[in-house]
C-alpha cells in the first residue's frame, strides 16, 4: 500500500504561506522486514550520528546568522 496523505485542518491566519501550518495525516503500512545487526554496527552508527550532530550544530549556527541578515535586509 502506498502512503496516503489526507488534509485534516487548514493553517491558521491570513498569511499567504498559511498552508505550511496545515495539518496532514499520513497513513502508512510498512512491510514486514527482518535484518541482521551486531553490537559493533550499532556502535559505528552511534559514532556517525555524533559526528553528524556536530556538523548540524555548525550549519544551524550558520543558517541562524544568515536569517538575521535576511531579516535586517527585509526590514531596511
Backbone as a printed PyTorch tensor [residue, N CA C, xyz], in Angstrom:
tensor([[[ 0.8450, -1.1850,  0.0000],
         [ 0.0000,  0.0000,  0.0000],
         [ 0.8870,  1.2440,  0.0000]],

        [[ 0.6030,  2.1680, -0.8480],
         [ 1.3480,  3.4330, -0.8920],
         [ 0.9090,  4.3210,  0.2660]],

        [[ 1.7900,  5.2100,  0.6840],
         [ 1.4370,  6.1560,  1.7380],
         [ 0.2750,  7.0200,  1.2650]],

        [[-0.5930,  7.3660,  2.2080],
         [-1.7650,  8.1890,  1.8860],
         [-1.7190,  9.4400,  2.7640]],

        [[-1.8650, 10.5980,  2.1410],
         [-1.8350, 11.8780,  2.8450],
         [-3.2160, 12.5190,  2.7600]],

        [[-3.7730, 12.8900,  3.9340],
         [-5.0990, 13.4920,  3.9780],
         [-5.0480, 14.7660,  4.8050]],

        [[-5.4900, 15.8730,  4.2200],
         [-5.5150, 17.1500,  4.9350],
         [-6.5810, 17.0860,  6.0170]],

        [[-6.2060, 17.4390,  7.2430],
         [-7.1270, 17.3970,  8.3760],
         [-7.6100, 18.7850,  8.7860]],

        [[-6.7110, 19.7770,  8.8060],
         [-7.0550, 21.1360,  9.2320],
         [-6.2930, 22.1440,  8.3850]],

        [[-6.9340, 23.2540,  8.0760],
         [-6.2640, 24.3470,  7.3780],
         [-5.3070, 25.0500,  8.3220]],

        [[-4.3710, 25.7880,  7.7410],
         [-3.4930, 26.6180,  8.5420],
         [-4.2780, 27.7750,  9.1320]],

        [[-3.7230, 28.3930, 10.1610],
         [-4.4010, 29.4850, 10.8540],
         [-3.8610, 30.8190, 10.3510]],

        [[-4.7330, 31.7960, 10.1810],
         [-4.3170, 33.1400,  9.8090],
         [-4.5920, 33.4480,  8.3580]],

        [[-4.1910, 34.6660,  7.9800],
         [-4.4390, 35.1420,  6.6270],
         [-3.1760, 35.1870,  5.7820]],

        [[-2.0580, 34.7970,  6.3460],
         [-0.7980, 34.8930,  5.6230],
         [-0.8160, 34.0220,  4.3740]],

        [[-0.0760, 34.4750,  3.3790],
         [-0.0160, 33.7640,  2.1010],
         [ 0.5550, 32.3520,  2.2720]],

        [[ 1.4170, 32.1740,  3.2830],
         [ 2.0330, 30.8710,  3.4800],
         [ 1.3910, 30.0570,  4.6110]],

        [[ 0.1290, 30.3360,  4.9060],
         [-0.5460, 29.6110,  5.9890],
         [-0.6810, 28.1230,  5.6840]],

        [[-0.5560, 27.7520,  4.4050],
         [-0.6430, 26.3430,  4.0330],
         [ 0.4540, 25.5320,  4.7200]],

        [[ 1.5530, 26.1970,  5.0870],
         [ 2.6510, 25.5000,  5.7560],
         [ 2.2470, 25.0030,  7.1360]],

        [[ 1.1890, 25.5820,  7.7140],
         [ 0.7330, 25.2040,  9.0430],
         [-0.4280, 24.2130,  9.0080]],

        [[-0.8840, 23.8440,  7.8150],
         [-1.9940, 22.8970,  7.7000],
         [-1.5770, 21.5370,  8.2660]],

        [[-2.5020, 20.8610,  8.9050],
         [-2.2500, 19.5440,  9.4890],
         [-2.6410, 18.4740,  8.4800]],

        [[-1.6990, 17.5570,  8.2260],
         [-1.9210, 16.4700,  7.2810],
         [-1.6850, 15.1430,  7.9940]],

        [[-2.5840, 14.2050,  7.7720],
         [-2.4450, 12.8720,  8.3480],
         [-1.7490, 11.9760,  7.3270]],

        [[-0.7140, 11.2710,  7.7660],
         [-0.0010, 10.3440,  6.8890],
         [-0.3500,  8.9260,  7.3270]],

        [[-0.9190,  8.1680,  6.4110],
         [-1.2790,  6.7820,  6.6810],
         [-0.2970,  5.8840,  5.9340]],

        [[ 0.3270,  4.9650,  6.6620],
         [ 1.2920,  4.0850,  6.0280],
         [ 1.2530,  2.7080,  6.6750]],

        [[ 1.7010,  1.7420,  5.9300],
         [ 1.7500,  0.3720,  6.4240],
         [ 3.0810, -0.2300,  5.9830]],

        [[ 4.0630, -0.2010,  6.8560],
         [ 5.3600, -0.7290,  6.4510],
         [ 5.3080, -2.2450,  6.2620]],

        [[ 6.0940, -2.7080,  5.3260],
         [ 6.1710, -4.1480,  5.0860],
         [ 6.9420, -4.8190,  6.2190]],

        [[ 6.6130, -6.0630,  6.4820],
         [ 7.3330, -6.8200,  7.4930],
         [ 8.7530, -7.0400,  6.9910]],

        [[ 9.7110, -6.7550,  7.8230],
         [11.1060, -6.8690,  7.4000],
         [11.9400, -7.4570,  8.5250]],

        [[12.9990, -8.1360,  8.1390],
         [13.9640, -8.6770,  9.0960],
         [15.3310, -8.1380,  8.7170]],

        [[16.1690, -7.9760,  9.7110],
         [17.5310, -7.5380,  9.4370],
         [18.4670, -8.1480, 10.4570]],

        [[19.7000, -8.2570, 10.0700],
         [20.7210, -8.7650, 10.9730],
         [21.6400, -7.6140, 11.3290]],

        [[22.0490, -7.5500, 12.5850],
         [22.9490, -6.4970, 13.0010],
         [23.8000, -6.9790, 14.1430]],

        [[24.8570, -6.2300, 14.4070],
         [25.7510, -6.5670, 15.5120],
         [25.9130, -5.3510, 16.4160]],

        [[26.4300, -5.5960, 17.5830],
         [26.6880, -4.5150, 18.5250],
         [27.6690, -3.5200, 17.9090]],

        [[28.6970, -4.0290, 17.2080],
         [29.6960, -3.1570, 16.5950],
         [29.0560, -2.2600, 15.5370]],

        [[28.1270, -2.7960, 14.7640],
         [27.4280, -1.9750, 13.7740],
         [26.6660, -0.8440, 14.4580]],

        [[26.0060, -1.1650, 15.5510],
         [25.2650, -0.1350, 16.2880],
         [26.2230,  0.9010, 16.8740]],

        [[27.3550,  0.4380, 17.3620],
         [28.3710,  1.3450, 17.8880],
         [28.8480,  2.3090, 16.7960]],

        [[29.1180,  1.7700, 15.6130],
         [29.5570,  2.6050, 14.4920],
         [28.4800,  3.5990, 14.0790]],

        [[27.2380,  3.1560, 14.0670],
         [26.1390,  4.0530, 13.7100],
         [26.0210,  5.1920, 14.7190]],

        [[26.1670,  4.8640, 15.9840],
         [26.1080,  5.8830, 17.0390],
         [27.2350,  6.8990, 16.8650]],

        [[28.4070,  6.4260, 16.5010],
         [29.5480,  7.3050, 16.2790],
         [29.2910,  8.2380, 15.0910]],

        [[28.7140,  7.7020, 14.0210],
         [28.3950,  8.5270, 12.8540],
         [27.3580,  9.5880, 13.2100]],

        [[26.3780,  9.2170, 14.0150],
         [25.3470, 10.1730, 14.4230],
         [25.9650, 11.3100, 15.2270]],

        [[26.9000, 10.9830, 16.1140],
         [27.5680, 12.0180, 16.9120],
         [28.3020, 12.9930, 15.9980]],

        [[28.9490, 12.4820, 14.9630],
         [29.6400, 13.3490, 14.0100],
         [28.6720, 14.2370, 13.2540]],

        [[27.5340, 13.6860, 12.8840],
         [26.5290, 14.4730, 12.1620],
         [25.9460, 15.5600, 13.0610]],

        [[25.7940, 15.2620, 14.3550],
         [25.2590, 16.2680, 15.2790],
         [26.1730, 17.4870, 15.3290]],

        [[27.4850, 17.2410, 15.3500],
         [28.4390, 18.3520, 15.3800],
         [28.3410, 19.1810, 14.0980]],

        [[28.2670, 18.4930, 12.9680],
         [28.1610, 19.1970, 11.6860],
         [26.8410, 19.9610, 11.6080]],

        [[25.7750, 19.3560, 12.0960],
         [24.4640, 20.0160, 12.0730],
         [24.4440, 21.2480, 12.9670]],

        [[25.0930, 21.1680, 14.1160],
         [25.1360, 22.3190, 15.0180],
         [25.8570, 23.4900, 14.3470]],

        [[26.9460, 23.1920, 13.6400],
         [27.6860, 24.2520, 12.9420],
         [26.8110, 24.8530, 11.8430]],

        [[26.1700, 24.0150, 11.0600],
         [25.3230, 24.5040,  9.9590],
         [24.1400, 25.2940, 10.5000]],

        [[23.5750, 24.8380, 11.6320],
         [22.4450, 25.5510, 12.2380],
         [22.8680, 26.9710, 12.6150]],

        [[24.0470, 27.1060, 13.1970],
         [24.5430, 28.4320, 13.5760],
         [24.7250, 29.3170, 12.3480]],

        [[25.2350, 28.7340, 11.2550],
         [25.4150, 29.4970, 10.0120],
         [24.0680, 29.9680,  9.4630]],

        [[23.0780, 29.0930,  9.4820],
         [21.7510, 29.4340,  8.9650],
         [21.1050, 30.5160,  9.8230]],

        [[21.2080, 30.3790, 11.1480],
         [20.6290, 31.3870, 12.0430],
         [21.2600, 32.7520, 11.8080]],

        [[22.5730, 32.7790, 11.5960],
         [23.2550, 34.0540, 11.3230],
         [22.7580, 34.6450, 10.0070]],

        [[22.5720, 33.8030,  9.0170],
         [22.0940, 34.2920,  7.7270],
         [20.6440, 34.7710,  7.8330]],

        [[19.8380, 34.1090,  8.6540],
         [18.4500, 34.5350,  8.8480],
         [18.3990, 35.9450,  9.4180]],

        [[19.3020, 36.2520, 10.3440],
         [19.3630, 37.5960, 10.9270],
         [19.6730, 38.6220,  9.8410]],

        [[20.6150, 38.2900,  8.9660],
         [20.9880, 39.2150,  7.8880],
         [19.8350, 39.4060,  6.9230]],

        [[19.1210, 38.3420,  6.6030],
         [17.9900, 38.4380,  5.6760],
         [16.8810, 39.2770,  6.3130]],

        [[16.6190, 39.0670,  7.5970],
         [15.5780, 39.8330,  8.2830],
         [15.9270, 41.3170,  8.2870]],

        [[17.1890, 41.6370,  8.5480],
         [17.6130, 43.0420,  8.5370],
         [17.4150, 43.6550,  7.1560]],

        [[17.7330, 42.8870,  6.0980],
         [17.5770, 43.3850,  4.7440],
         [16.0930, 43.6270,  4.4230]],

        [[15.2300, 42.7660,  4.8910],
         [13.8010, 42.9140,  4.6340],
         [13.2460, 44.1140,  5.3750]],

        [[13.7140, 44.3290,  6.5860],
         [13.2020, 45.4230,  7.4140],
         [13.7930, 46.7710,  7.0440]],

        [[14.8650, 46.7730,  6.2340],
         [15.5310, 48.0500,  5.8820],
         [14.6940, 48.8540,  4.9230]]])
